[in-house]
Amino acid sequence: MKYNKEKDSVMHIFTSYLERKGYRKTHERFAVLDEIYSVNGHFDVESLYEMMKTKKYAISIATVYNTIELLLECKLIKRHQFGENTSRYEKSFECSNHDHLICTACGEVVEFWNPLVEEIQKAAIVSTQFEVNYHVLYFYGLCPKCKSKKADNA
């Protein structure tokens, strides 16, 4: 694992979590963590596994699935459904709050941030006295490429 402050921090969090829970600290689990924190954007378990096999990791798909569950439990990744049958994940350590645009034709996911969404959340908190830990907002539609294809076929 290349050294950087983010990876050092997530390694420490994961190591502490495994120790607290009495789980083994295996090379394979840390390899999964390293691979996730080396990738930008969203991923599914199958593509992560294939990427690791391509890089010659000796790892089973079961180990990848089990490690994903551990990383979810210690909040180092988040799970998304995006209206698909397959879960997709993204790293979550010190990631800023953001929302998603999902293309219903090609599955592209675009992340965005808008201060108006944050203002709506603040107003909801004030009016309801609700304690918000996080929010999830998805918009579904067509990306510019698929929108153009649809117009060309009309």
Buried (B, 14 or more C-beta within 10 A) or exposed (E): BEEEEEBEBBBEBBBEBBEEEEEEEEEBBBBBBBBBBEBEEBBBBEEBBEBBBEEEBEBEBEBBBBBBEBBBEBEBBBEBEBEEEEBBBBBBBEEEEEBBBBBEEEBBBEEEEEEEBEEEBEEEEEEEEEEEEEEEBEEEEBBEEBEEBEEEEE
